[in-house]
Amino acid sequence: MATQKADKAAIGEGALGAARPRLAPTQQRSRERFEKILAAAADLMAEKGGEAFRMSDIVQRTGVPFGSLYQYFPDKTAVIGTLAERYNAVGRECVARDLADVAAPDDLYPALCRIVDSYYQMFLDEPVMRHIWQATQADRALQALDEEDGAFLSGLLCEAVRRVAPQTPDATLETFSQLIMTLAAAAVRHAITLDAEAAGRFLGLFKAMLPRTPP
């Protein structure tokens, strides 16, 4: 069993590495080129979707030579993964903010509702996030990034619930937090496929089903 867990962890780390840039730029000119590549990739994803755009499209859009592009990113997965991590970082800040005011058991429910609303609004404000999420469904390396982010967000919720329910066993808190964050992400990702009115009804019902108190 321990060997299986170690093998799984190694596979996960390898997948995460494949979804990250080959080189992190340090000099200003390199950073500017790096950002230019990512900005073009985000625009291309918004225009064409994650499956349709190619590394050659980035070269054509930016004028950055293939050699320079591959110096930073070995393939399209690494480009999308880098964008995903940036949006994940914004999402983590939002969740941390929404959980910051959880100081009593009754604070949990409104905080969970804020998380759902904030996550949905992020998708509305940044349409490319939809394409990034869709890309994670077909690529193991990007799935690993998504799983890592989900675990981080679950950890944030777990710590917030622990503040107001310290008597609850750790295993229960961890399972509760993982379940809530997984369901919230699934609900929002379905909502973005609906028109605004239907999404409002759907998320309203989902929020009504969220727990009112800690486990």
PyMOL CGO cylinders between C-alpha atoms (Angstrom):
from pymol import cmd
from pymol.cgo import CYLINDER

trace = [
    CYLINDER, 0.00, 0.00, 0.00, 2.80, 2.42, 0.89, 0.3, 1, 1, 1, 1, 1, 1,
    CYLINDER, 2.80, 2.42, 0.89, 4.51, 1.63, -2.41, 0.3, 1, 1, 1, 1, 1, 1,
    CYLINDER, 4.51, 1.63, -2.41, 1.28, 2.29, -4.32, 0.3, 1, 1, 1, 1, 1, 1,
    CYLINDER, 1.28, 2.29, -4.32, 0.89, 5.67, -2.61, 0.3, 1, 1, 1, 1, 1, 1,
    CYLINDER, 0.89, 5.67, -2.61, 4.49, 6.58, -3.38, 0.3, 1, 1, 1, 1, 1, 1,
    CYLINDER, 4.49, 6.58, -3.38, 4.04, 5.59, -7.02, 0.3, 1, 1, 1, 1, 1, 1,
    CYLINDER, 4.04, 5.59, -7.02, 0.84, 7.63, -7.25, 0.3, 1, 1, 1, 1, 1, 1,
    CYLINDER, 0.84, 7.63, -7.25, 2.57, 10.64, -5.72, 0.3, 1, 1, 1, 1, 1, 1,
    CYLINDER, 2.57, 10.64, -5.72, 5.46, 10.32, -8.15, 0.3, 1, 1, 1, 1, 1, 1,
    CYLINDER, 5.46, 10.32, -8.15, 3.07, 10.15, -11.10, 0.3, 1, 1, 1, 1, 1, 1,
    CYLINDER, 3.07, 10.15, -11.10, 1.26, 13.21, -9.78, 0.3, 1, 1, 1, 1, 1, 1,
    CYLINDER, 1.26, 13.21, -9.78, 4.48, 15.20, -9.45, 0.3, 1, 1, 1, 1, 1, 1,
    CYLINDER, 4.48, 15.20, -9.45, 5.52, 14.21, -12.95, 0.3, 1, 1, 1, 1, 1, 1,
    CYLINDER, 5.52, 14.21, -12.95, 2.17, 15.30, -14.35, 0.3, 1, 1, 1, 1, 1, 1,
    CYLINDER, 2.17, 15.30, -14.35, 2.37, 18.62, -12.52, 0.3, 1, 1, 1, 1, 1, 1,
    CYLINDER, 2.37, 18.62, -12.52, 5.83, 19.26, -13.93, 0.3, 1, 1, 1, 1, 1, 1,
    CYLINDER, 5.83, 19.26, -13.93, 4.52, 18.69, -17.46, 0.3, 1, 1, 1, 1, 1, 1,
    CYLINDER, 4.52, 18.69, -17.46, 1.91, 21.41, -16.93, 0.3, 1, 1, 1, 1, 1, 1,
    CYLINDER, 1.91, 21.41, -16.93, 4.39, 24.07, -15.86, 0.3, 1, 1, 1, 1, 1, 1,
    CYLINDER, 4.39, 24.07, -15.86, 6.85, 26.24, -17.77, 0.3, 1, 1, 1, 1, 1, 1,
    CYLINDER, 6.85, 26.24, -17.77, 10.29, 24.85, -18.58, 0.3, 1, 1, 1, 1, 1, 1,
    CYLINDER, 10.29, 24.85, -18.58, 12.00, 28.10, -17.63, 0.3, 1, 1, 1, 1, 1, 1,
    CYLINDER, 12.00, 28.10, -17.63, 10.98, 30.92, -15.29, 0.3, 1, 1, 1, 1, 1, 1,
    CYLINDER, 10.98, 30.92, -15.29, 12.28, 34.21, -16.74, 0.3, 1, 1, 1, 1, 1, 1,
    CYLINDER, 12.28, 34.21, -16.74, 14.28, 36.51, -14.52, 0.3, 1, 1, 1, 1, 1, 1,
    CYLINDER, 14.28, 36.51, -14.52, 15.42, 39.35, -16.76, 0.3, 1, 1, 1, 1, 1, 1,
    CYLINDER, 15.42, 39.35, -16.76, 12.95, 42.08, -17.69, 0.3, 1, 1, 1, 1, 1, 1,
    CYLINDER, 12.95, 42.08, -17.69, 13.09, 41.42, -21.42, 0.3, 1, 1, 1, 1, 1, 1,
    CYLINDER, 13.09, 41.42, -21.42, 12.50, 37.72, -20.86, 0.3, 1, 1, 1, 1, 1, 1,
    CYLINDER, 12.50, 37.72, -20.86, 9.63, 38.42, -18.47, 0.3, 1, 1, 1, 1, 1, 1,
    CYLINDER, 9.63, 38.42, -18.47, 8.01, 40.73, -21.01, 0.3, 1, 1, 1, 1, 1, 1,
    CYLINDER, 8.01, 40.73, -21.01, 8.27, 38.05, -23.70, 0.3, 1, 1, 1, 1, 1, 1,
    CYLINDER, 8.27, 38.05, -23.70, 6.92, 35.45, -21.28, 0.3, 1, 1, 1, 1, 1, 1,
    CYLINDER, 6.92, 35.45, -21.28, 3.91, 37.64, -20.48, 0.3, 1, 1, 1, 1, 1, 1,
    CYLINDER, 3.91, 37.64, -20.48, 3.37, 38.40, -24.17, 0.3, 1, 1, 1, 1, 1, 1,
    CYLINDER, 3.37, 38.40, -24.17, 3.19, 34.67, -24.88, 0.3, 1, 1, 1, 1, 1, 1,
    CYLINDER, 3.19, 34.67, -24.88, 0.68, 34.06, -22.10, 0.3, 1, 1, 1, 1, 1, 1,
    CYLINDER, 0.68, 34.06, -22.10, -1.49, 37.02, -23.09, 0.3, 1, 1, 1, 1, 1, 1,
    CYLINDER, -1.49, 37.02, -23.09, -1.60, 35.80, -26.68, 0.3, 1, 1, 1, 1, 1, 1,
    CYLINDER, -1.60, 35.80, -26.68, -2.41, 32.25, -25.54, 0.3, 1, 1, 1, 1, 1, 1,
    CYLINDER, -2.41, 32.25, -25.54, -5.30, 33.51, -23.40, 0.3, 1, 1, 1, 1, 1, 1,
    CYLINDER, -5.30, 33.51, -23.40, -6.69, 35.49, -26.34, 0.3, 1, 1, 1, 1, 1, 1,
    CYLINDER, -6.69, 35.49, -26.34, -6.33, 32.52, -28.66, 0.3, 1, 1, 1, 1, 1, 1,
    CYLINDER, -6.33, 32.52, -28.66, -8.07, 30.20, -26.22, 0.3, 1, 1, 1, 1, 1, 1,
    CYLINDER, -8.07, 30.20, -26.22, -10.93, 32.67, -25.86, 0.3, 1, 1, 1, 1, 1, 1,
    CYLINDER, -10.93, 32.67, -25.86, -11.22, 32.89, -29.65, 0.3, 1, 1, 1, 1, 1, 1,
    CYLINDER, -11.22, 32.89, -29.65, -10.64, 29.27, -30.68, 0.3, 1, 1, 1, 1, 1, 1,
    CYLINDER, -10.64, 29.27, -30.68, -10.95, 27.14, -27.55, 0.3, 1, 1, 1, 1, 1, 1,
    CYLINDER, -10.95, 27.14, -27.55, -8.26, 25.06, -25.91, 0.3, 1, 1, 1, 1, 1, 1,
    CYLINDER, -8.26, 25.06, -25.91, -8.29, 22.25, -28.46, 0.3, 1, 1, 1, 1, 1, 1,
    CYLINDER, -8.29, 22.25, -28.46, -8.06, 24.37, -31.60, 0.3, 1, 1, 1, 1, 1, 1,
    CYLINDER, -8.06, 24.37, -31.60, -5.21, 26.75, -30.94, 0.3, 1, 1, 1, 1, 1, 1,
    CYLINDER, -5.21, 26.75, -30.94, -1.63, 25.70, -31.69, 0.3, 1, 1, 1, 1, 1, 1,
    CYLINDER, -1.63, 25.70, -31.69, 1.84, 26.77, -30.63, 0.3, 1, 1, 1, 1, 1, 1,
    CYLINDER, 1.84, 26.77, -30.63, 2.27, 28.08, -34.17, 0.3, 1, 1, 1, 1, 1, 1,
    CYLINDER, 2.27, 28.08, -34.17, -0.68, 30.42, -33.53, 0.3, 1, 1, 1, 1, 1, 1,
    CYLINDER, -0.68, 30.42, -33.53, 1.25, 31.96, -30.64, 0.3, 1, 1, 1, 1, 1, 1,
    CYLINDER, 1.25, 31.96, -30.64, 4.29, 32.46, -32.85, 0.3, 1, 1, 1, 1, 1, 1,
    CYLINDER, 4.29, 32.46, -32.85, 2.15, 34.09, -35.53, 0.3, 1, 1, 1, 1, 1, 1,
    CYLINDER, 2.15, 34.09, -35.53, 0.30, 36.28, -33.02, 0.3, 1, 1, 1, 1, 1, 1,
    CYLINDER, 0.30, 36.28, -33.02, 3.34, 37.46, -31.06, 0.3, 1, 1, 1, 1, 1, 1,
    CYLINDER, 3.34, 37.46, -31.06, 6.25, 37.26, -33.48, 0.3, 1, 1, 1, 1, 1, 1,
    CYLINDER, 6.25, 37.26, -33.48, 8.19, 35.33, -30.84, 0.3, 1, 1, 1, 1, 1, 1,
    CYLINDER, 8.19, 35.33, -30.84, 10.38, 32.73, -32.61, 0.3, 1, 1, 1, 1, 1, 1,
    CYLINDER, 10.38, 32.73, -32.61, 9.67, 29.06, -32.09, 0.3, 1, 1, 1, 1, 1, 1,
    CYLINDER, 9.67, 29.06, -32.09, 13.03, 28.62, -30.37, 0.3, 1, 1, 1, 1, 1, 1,
    CYLINDER, 13.03, 28.62, -30.37, 12.22, 31.27, -27.79, 0.3, 1, 1, 1, 1, 1, 1,
    CYLINDER, 12.22, 31.27, -27.79, 8.71, 29.91, -27.27, 0.3, 1, 1, 1, 1, 1, 1,
    CYLINDER, 8.71, 29.91, -27.27, 9.96, 26.39, -26.62, 0.3, 1, 1, 1, 1, 1, 1,
    CYLINDER, 9.96, 26.39, -26.62, 12.64, 27.76, -24.34, 0.3, 1, 1, 1, 1, 1, 1,
    CYLINDER, 12.64, 27.76, -24.34, 9.85, 28.64, -21.92, 0.3, 1, 1, 1, 1, 1, 1,
    CYLINDER, 9.85, 28.64, -21.92, 7.12, 26.14, -22.76, 0.3, 1, 1, 1, 1, 1, 1,
    CYLINDER, 7.12, 26.14, -22.76, 7.75, 22.62, -24.07, 0.3, 1, 1, 1, 1, 1, 1,
    CYLINDER, 7.75, 22.62, -24.07, 4.20, 22.32, -25.42, 0.3, 1, 1, 1, 1, 1, 1,
    CYLINDER, 4.20, 22.32, -25.42, 0.67, 23.70, -25.31, 0.3, 1, 1, 1, 1, 1, 1,
    CYLINDER, 0.67, 23.70, -25.31, -0.08, 21.86, -22.07, 0.3, 1, 1, 1, 1, 1, 1,
    CYLINDER, -0.08, 21.86, -22.07, 2.55, 23.89, -20.25, 0.3, 1, 1, 1, 1, 1, 1,
    CYLINDER, 2.55, 23.89, -20.25, 1.10, 27.13, -21.65, 0.3, 1, 1, 1, 1, 1, 1,
    CYLINDER, 1.10, 27.13, -21.65, -2.42, 26.25, -20.54, 0.3, 1, 1, 1, 1, 1, 1,
    CYLINDER, -2.42, 26.25, -20.54, -1.13, 24.97, -17.21, 0.3, 1, 1, 1, 1, 1, 1,
    CYLINDER, -1.13, 24.97, -17.21, 0.65, 28.24, -16.51, 0.3, 1, 1, 1, 1, 1, 1,
    CYLINDER, 0.65, 28.24, -16.51, -2.54, 30.18, -17.24, 0.3, 1, 1, 1, 1, 1, 1,
    CYLINDER, -2.54, 30.18, -17.24, -4.51, 27.78, -15.07, 0.3, 1, 1, 1, 1, 1, 1,
    CYLINDER, -4.51, 27.78, -15.07, -2.19, 28.29, -12.11, 0.3, 1, 1, 1, 1, 1, 1,
    CYLINDER, -2.19, 28.29, -12.11, -2.56, 32.05, -12.39, 0.3, 1, 1, 1, 1, 1, 1,
    CYLINDER, -2.56, 32.05, -12.39, -6.34, 31.86, -12.27, 0.3, 1, 1, 1, 1, 1, 1,
    CYLINDER, -6.34, 31.86, -12.27, -6.14, 29.26, -9.52, 0.3, 1, 1, 1, 1, 1, 1,
    CYLINDER, -6.14, 29.26, -9.52, -4.13, 31.73, -7.45, 0.3, 1, 1, 1, 1, 1, 1,
    CYLINDER, -4.13, 31.73, -7.45, -6.86, 34.34, -7.87, 0.3, 1, 1, 1, 1, 1, 1,
    CYLINDER, -6.86, 34.34, -7.87, -9.47, 31.77, -6.87, 0.3, 1, 1, 1, 1, 1, 1,
    CYLINDER, -9.47, 31.77, -6.87, -7.53, 30.83, -3.76, 0.3, 1, 1, 1, 1, 1, 1,
    CYLINDER, -7.53, 30.83, -3.76, -7.39, 34.46, -2.69, 0.3, 1, 1, 1, 1, 1, 1,
    CYLINDER, -7.39, 34.46, -2.69, -11.14, 34.75, -3.16, 0.3, 1, 1, 1, 1, 1, 1,
    CYLINDER, -11.14, 34.75, -3.16, -11.88, 31.63, -1.12, 0.3, 1, 1, 1, 1, 1, 1,
    CYLINDER, -11.88, 31.63, -1.12, -9.52, 32.74, 1.65, 0.3, 1, 1, 1, 1, 1, 1,
    CYLINDER, -9.52, 32.74, 1.65, -11.26, 36.12, 1.71, 0.3, 1, 1, 1, 1, 1, 1,
    CYLINDER, -11.26, 36.12, 1.71, -14.72, 34.55, 1.79, 0.3, 1, 1, 1, 1, 1, 1,
    CYLINDER, -14.72, 34.55, 1.79, -13.71, 32.28, 4.69, 0.3, 1, 1, 1, 1, 1, 1,
    CYLINDER, -13.71, 32.28, 4.69, -11.89, 34.96, 6.70, 0.3, 1, 1, 1, 1, 1, 1,
    CYLINDER, -11.89, 34.96, 6.70, -15.02, 36.02, 8.58, 0.3, 1, 1, 1, 1, 1, 1,
    CYLINDER, -15.02, 36.02, 8.58, -15.96, 32.51, 9.73, 0.3, 1, 1, 1, 1, 1, 1,
    CYLINDER, -15.96, 32.51, 9.73, -15.73, 33.03, 13.50, 0.3, 1, 1, 1, 1, 1, 1,
    CYLINDER, -15.73, 33.03, 13.50, -18.83, 31.14, 14.66, 0.3, 1, 1, 1, 1, 1, 1,
    CYLINDER, -18.83, 31.14, 14.66, -20.79, 28.12, 13.39, 0.3, 1, 1, 1, 1, 1, 1,
    CYLINDER, -20.79, 28.12, 13.39, -23.51, 30.34, 11.93, 0.3, 1, 1, 1, 1, 1, 1,
    CYLINDER, -23.51, 30.34, 11.93, -20.92, 32.09, 9.76, 0.3, 1, 1, 1, 1, 1, 1,
    CYLINDER, -20.92, 32.09, 9.76, -20.24, 28.95, 7.73, 0.3, 1, 1, 1, 1, 1, 1,
    CYLINDER, -20.24, 28.95, 7.73, -23.32, 28.93, 5.52, 0.3, 1, 1, 1, 1, 1, 1,
    CYLINDER, -23.32, 28.93, 5.52, -23.05, 32.52, 4.26, 0.3, 1, 1, 1, 1, 1, 1,
    CYLINDER, -23.05, 32.52, 4.26, -19.34, 31.97, 3.64, 0.3, 1, 1, 1, 1, 1, 1,
    CYLINDER, -19.34, 31.97, 3.64, -20.07, 28.91, 1.49, 0.3, 1, 1, 1, 1, 1, 1,
    CYLINDER, -20.07, 28.91, 1.49, -22.64, 30.90, -0.47, 0.3, 1, 1, 1, 1, 1, 1,
    CYLINDER, -22.64, 30.90, -0.47, -20.08, 33.66, -1.04, 0.3, 1, 1, 1, 1, 1, 1,
    CYLINDER, -20.08, 33.66, -1.04, -17.59, 31.11, -2.35, 0.3, 1, 1, 1, 1, 1, 1,
    CYLINDER, -17.59, 31.11, -2.35, -20.11, 29.80, -4.89, 0.3, 1, 1, 1, 1, 1, 1,
    CYLINDER, -20.11, 29.80, -4.89, -21.02, 33.31, -6.02, 0.3, 1, 1, 1, 1, 1, 1,
    CYLINDER, -21.02, 33.31, -6.02, -17.39, 34.44, -6.24, 0.3, 1, 1, 1, 1, 1, 1,
    CYLINDER, -17.39, 34.44, -6.24, -16.35, 31.37, -8.23, 0.3, 1, 1, 1, 1, 1, 1,
    CYLINDER, -16.35, 31.37, -8.23, -19.23, 31.82, -10.67, 0.3, 1, 1, 1, 1, 1, 1,
    CYLINDER, -19.23, 31.82, -10.67, -18.42, 35.51, -11.09, 0.3, 1, 1, 1, 1, 1, 1,
    CYLINDER, -18.42, 35.51, -11.09, -14.81, 34.65, -11.87, 0.3, 1, 1, 1, 1, 1, 1,
    CYLINDER, -14.81, 34.65, -11.87, -15.95, 32.53, -14.81, 0.3, 1, 1, 1, 1, 1, 1,
    CYLINDER, -15.95, 32.53, -14.81, -18.14, 35.38, -16.03, 0.3, 1, 1, 1, 1, 1, 1,
    CYLINDER, -18.14, 35.38, -16.03, -15.37, 37.95, -15.69, 0.3, 1, 1, 1, 1, 1, 1,
    CYLINDER, -15.37, 37.95, -15.69, -12.71, 35.73, -17.28, 0.3, 1, 1, 1, 1, 1, 1,
    CYLINDER, -12.71, 35.73, -17.28, -14.31, 33.69, -20.09, 0.3, 1, 1, 1, 1, 1, 1,
    CYLINDER, -14.31, 33.69, -20.09, -10.98, 32.01, -20.88, 0.3, 1, 1, 1, 1, 1, 1,
    CYLINDER, -10.98, 32.01, -20.88, -11.34, 30.13, -17.59, 0.3, 1, 1, 1, 1, 1, 1,
    CYLINDER, -11.34, 30.13, -17.59, -14.06, 28.03, -19.18, 0.3, 1, 1, 1, 1, 1, 1,
    CYLINDER, -14.06, 28.03, -19.18, -11.69, 26.91, -21.92, 0.3, 1, 1, 1, 1, 1, 1,
    CYLINDER, -11.69, 26.91, -21.92, -8.95, 26.23, -19.39, 0.3, 1, 1, 1, 1, 1, 1,
    CYLINDER, -8.95, 26.23, -19.39, -11.28, 24.06, -17.35, 0.3, 1, 1, 1, 1, 1, 1,
    CYLINDER, -11.28, 24.06, -17.35, -12.43, 22.20, -20.45, 0.3, 1, 1, 1, 1, 1, 1,
    CYLINDER, -12.43, 22.20, -20.45, -8.81, 21.54, -21.34, 0.3, 1, 1, 1, 1, 1, 1,
    CYLINDER, -8.81, 21.54, -21.34, -8.22, 19.92, -17.95, 0.3, 1, 1, 1, 1, 1, 1,
    CYLINDER, -8.22, 19.92, -17.95, -10.73, 17.22, -18.77, 0.3, 1, 1, 1, 1, 1, 1,
    CYLINDER, -10.73, 17.22, -18.77, -8.65, 15.79, -21.61, 0.3, 1, 1, 1, 1, 1, 1,
    CYLINDER, -8.65, 15.79, -21.61, -5.09, 16.15, -20.31, 0.3, 1, 1, 1, 1, 1, 1,
    CYLINDER, -5.09, 16.15, -20.31, -3.65, 14.22, -17.37, 0.3, 1, 1, 1, 1, 1, 1,
    CYLINDER, -3.65, 14.22, -17.37, -1.11, 16.91, -16.50, 0.3, 1, 1, 1, 1, 1, 1,
    CYLINDER, -1.11, 16.91, -16.50, -3.80, 19.58, -16.39, 0.3, 1, 1, 1, 1, 1, 1,
    CYLINDER, -3.80, 19.58, -16.39, -6.03, 17.27, -14.36, 0.3, 1, 1, 1, 1, 1, 1,
    CYLINDER, -6.03, 17.27, -14.36, -3.24, 17.05, -11.81, 0.3, 1, 1, 1, 1, 1, 1,
    CYLINDER, -3.24, 17.05, -11.81, -3.18, 20.84, -11.53, 0.3, 1, 1, 1, 1, 1, 1,
    CYLINDER, -3.18, 20.84, -11.53, -6.94, 20.86, -11.03, 0.3, 1, 1, 1, 1, 1, 1,
    CYLINDER, -6.94, 20.86, -11.03, -6.67, 18.19, -8.34, 0.3, 1, 1, 1, 1, 1, 1,
    CYLINDER, -6.67, 18.19, -8.34, -3.89, 20.10, -6.59, 0.3, 1, 1, 1, 1, 1, 1,
    CYLINDER, -3.89, 20.10, -6.59, -6.00, 23.25, -6.57, 0.3, 1, 1, 1, 1, 1, 1,
    CYLINDER, -6.00, 23.25, -6.57, -9.02, 21.37, -5.26, 0.3, 1, 1, 1, 1, 1, 1,
    CYLINDER, -9.02, 21.37, -5.26, -6.95, 19.94, -2.41, 0.3, 1, 1, 1, 1, 1, 1,
    CYLINDER, -6.95, 19.94, -2.41, -5.65, 23.41, -1.51, 0.3, 1, 1, 1, 1, 1, 1,
    CYLINDER, -5.65, 23.41, -1.51, -9.15, 24.91, -1.46, 0.3, 1, 1, 1, 1, 1, 1,
    CYLINDER, -9.15, 24.91, -1.46, -10.42, 22.00, 0.63, 0.3, 1, 1, 1, 1, 1, 1,
    CYLINDER, -10.42, 22.00, 0.63, -7.61, 22.69, 3.07, 0.3, 1, 1, 1, 1, 1, 1,
    CYLINDER, -7.61, 22.69, 3.07, -8.66, 26.33, 3.38, 0.3, 1, 1, 1, 1, 1, 1,
    CYLINDER, -8.66, 26.33, 3.38, -12.22, 25.30, 4.16, 0.3, 1, 1, 1, 1, 1, 1,
    CYLINDER, -12.22, 25.30, 4.16, -11.04, 22.62, 6.58, 0.3, 1, 1, 1, 1, 1, 1,
    CYLINDER, -11.04, 22.62, 6.58, -9.06, 25.15, 8.61, 0.3, 1, 1, 1, 1, 1, 1,
    CYLINDER, -9.06, 25.15, 8.61, -12.00, 27.56, 8.70, 0.3, 1, 1, 1, 1, 1, 1,
    CYLINDER, -12.00, 27.56, 8.70, -14.40, 24.87, 9.90, 0.3, 1, 1, 1, 1, 1, 1,
    CYLINDER, -14.40, 24.87, 9.90, -11.88, 23.69, 12.48, 0.3, 1, 1, 1, 1, 1, 1,
    CYLINDER, -11.88, 23.69, 12.48, -11.93, 27.19, 14.01, 0.3, 1, 1, 1, 1, 1, 1,
    CYLINDER, -11.93, 27.19, 14.01, -15.63, 26.94, 14.79, 0.3, 1, 1, 1, 1, 1, 1,
    CYLINDER, -15.63, 26.94, 14.79, -15.93, 23.18, 15.33, 0.3, 1, 1, 1, 1, 1, 1,
    CYLINDER, -15.93, 23.18, 15.33, -12.70, 22.15, 17.07, 0.3, 1, 1, 1, 1, 1, 1,
    CYLINDER, -12.70, 22.15, 17.07, -14.39, 19.10, 18.59, 0.3, 1, 1, 1, 1, 1, 1,
    CYLINDER, -14.39, 19.10, 18.59, -15.00, 17.52, 15.18, 0.3, 1, 1, 1, 1, 1, 1,
    CYLINDER, -15.00, 17.52, 15.18, -12.49, 14.76, 14.28, 0.3, 1, 1, 1, 1, 1, 1,
    CYLINDER, -12.49, 14.76, 14.28, -9.91, 15.75, 11.68, 0.3, 1, 1, 1, 1, 1, 1,
    CYLINDER, -9.91, 15.75, 11.68, -10.94, 12.95, 9.33, 0.3, 1, 1, 1, 1, 1, 1,
    CYLINDER, -10.94, 12.95, 9.33, -14.54, 14.18, 9.36, 0.3, 1, 1, 1, 1, 1, 1,
    CYLINDER, -14.54, 14.18, 9.36, -13.46, 17.77, 8.75, 0.3, 1, 1, 1, 1, 1, 1,
    CYLINDER, -13.46, 17.77, 8.75, -11.25, 16.78, 5.84, 0.3, 1, 1, 1, 1, 1, 1,
    CYLINDER, -11.25, 16.78, 5.84, -13.95, 14.66, 4.21, 0.3, 1, 1, 1, 1, 1, 1,
    CYLINDER, -13.95, 14.66, 4.21, -16.58, 17.36, 4.73, 0.3, 1, 1, 1, 1, 1, 1,
    CYLINDER, -16.58, 17.36, 4.73, -14.36, 20.06, 3.24, 0.3, 1, 1, 1, 1, 1, 1,
    CYLINDER, -14.36, 20.06, 3.24, -13.37, 17.95, 0.24, 0.3, 1, 1, 1, 1, 1, 1,
    CYLINDER, -13.37, 17.95, 0.24, -17.01, 17.07, -0.45, 0.3, 1, 1, 1, 1, 1, 1,
    CYLINDER, -17.01, 17.07, -0.45, -18.25, 20.66, -0.22, 0.3, 1, 1, 1, 1, 1, 1,
    CYLINDER, -18.25, 20.66, -0.22, -15.52, 22.12, -2.42, 0.3, 1, 1, 1, 1, 1, 1,
    CYLINDER, -15.52, 22.12, -2.42, -15.89, 19.35, -5.00, 0.3, 1, 1, 1, 1, 1, 1,
    CYLINDER, -15.89, 19.35, -5.00, -19.65, 19.85, -5.19, 0.3, 1, 1, 1, 1, 1, 1,
    CYLINDER, -19.65, 19.85, -5.19, -19.31, 23.64, -5.33, 0.3, 1, 1, 1, 1, 1, 1,
    CYLINDER, -19.31, 23.64, -5.33, -16.84, 23.45, -8.22, 0.3, 1, 1, 1, 1, 1, 1,
    CYLINDER, -16.84, 23.45, -8.22, -19.06, 20.99, -10.09, 0.3, 1, 1, 1, 1, 1, 1,
    CYLINDER, -19.06, 20.99, -10.09, -22.14, 23.17, -9.57, 0.3, 1, 1, 1, 1, 1, 1,
    CYLINDER, -22.14, 23.17, -9.57, -20.43, 26.31, -10.84, 0.3, 1, 1, 1, 1, 1, 1,
    CYLINDER, -20.43, 26.31, -10.84, -18.92, 24.55, -13.82, 0.3, 1, 1, 1, 1, 1, 1,
    CYLINDER, -18.92, 24.55, -13.82, -22.36, 23.31, -14.79, 0.3, 1, 1, 1, 1, 1, 1,
    CYLINDER, -22.36, 23.31, -14.79, -23.89, 26.74, -14.21, 0.3, 1, 1, 1, 1, 1, 1,
    CYLINDER, -23.89, 26.74, -14.21, -21.55, 28.38, -16.72, 0.3, 1, 1, 1, 1, 1, 1,
    CYLINDER, -21.55, 28.38, -16.72, -23.03, 26.17, -19.44, 0.3, 1, 1, 1, 1, 1, 1,
    CYLINDER, -23.03, 26.17, -19.44, -26.47, 27.69, -18.80, 0.3, 1, 1, 1, 1, 1, 1,
    CYLINDER, -26.47, 27.69, -18.80, -27.94, 31.07, -19.65, 0.3, 1, 1, 1, 1, 1, 1,
    CYLINDER, -27.94, 31.07, -19.65, -27.91, 33.64, -16.87, 0.3, 1, 1, 1, 1, 1, 1,
    CYLINDER, -27.91, 33.64, -16.87, -31.48, 33.04, -15.71, 0.3, 1, 1, 1, 1, 1, 1,
    CYLINDER, -31.48, 33.04, -15.71, -31.13, 29.26, -15.60, 0.3, 1, 1, 1, 1, 1, 1,
    CYLINDER, -31.13, 29.26, -15.60, -27.72, 29.55, -13.90, 0.3, 1, 1, 1, 1, 1, 1,
    CYLINDER, -27.72, 29.55, -13.90, -29.24, 31.76, -11.21, 0.3, 1, 1, 1, 1, 1, 1,
    CYLINDER, -29.24, 31.76, -11.21, -31.97, 29.22, -10.50, 0.3, 1, 1, 1, 1, 1, 1,
    CYLINDER, -31.97, 29.22, -10.50, -29.52, 26.34, -10.50, 0.3, 1, 1, 1, 1, 1, 1,
    CYLINDER, -29.52, 26.34, -10.50, -27.02, 27.98, -8.15, 0.3, 1, 1, 1, 1, 1, 1,
    CYLINDER, -27.02, 27.98, -8.15, -29.81, 29.29, -5.93, 0.3, 1, 1, 1, 1, 1, 1,
    CYLINDER, -29.81, 29.29, -5.93, -31.07, 25.76, -5.39, 0.3, 1, 1, 1, 1, 1, 1,
    CYLINDER, -31.07, 25.76, -5.39, -27.56, 24.45, -4.87, 0.3, 1, 1, 1, 1, 1, 1,
    CYLINDER, -27.56, 24.45, -4.87, -26.83, 27.07, -2.21, 0.3, 1, 1, 1, 1, 1, 1,
    CYLINDER, -26.83, 27.07, -2.21, -30.09, 26.20, -0.44, 0.3, 1, 1, 1, 1, 1, 1,
    CYLINDER, -30.09, 26.20, -0.44, -28.78, 22.64, -0.15, 0.3, 1, 1, 1, 1, 1, 1,
    CYLINDER, -28.78, 22.64, -0.15, -25.48, 23.62, 1.45, 0.3, 1, 1, 1, 1, 1, 1,
    CYLINDER, -25.48, 23.62, 1.45, -25.01, 22.74, 5.14, 0.3, 1, 1, 1, 1, 1, 1,
    CYLINDER, -25.01, 22.74, 5.14, -26.08, 25.38, 7.64, 0.3, 1, 1, 1, 1, 1, 1,
    CYLINDER, -26.08, 25.38, 7.64, -23.74, 24.20, 10.38, 0.3, 1, 1, 1, 1, 1, 1,
    CYLINDER, -23.74, 24.20, 10.38, -20.38, 22.42, 10.61, 0.3, 1, 1, 1, 1, 1, 1,
    CYLINDER, -20.38, 22.42, 10.61, -20.36, 18.61, 10.82, 0.3, 1, 1, 1, 1, 1, 1,
]
cmd.load_cgo(trace, "trace")
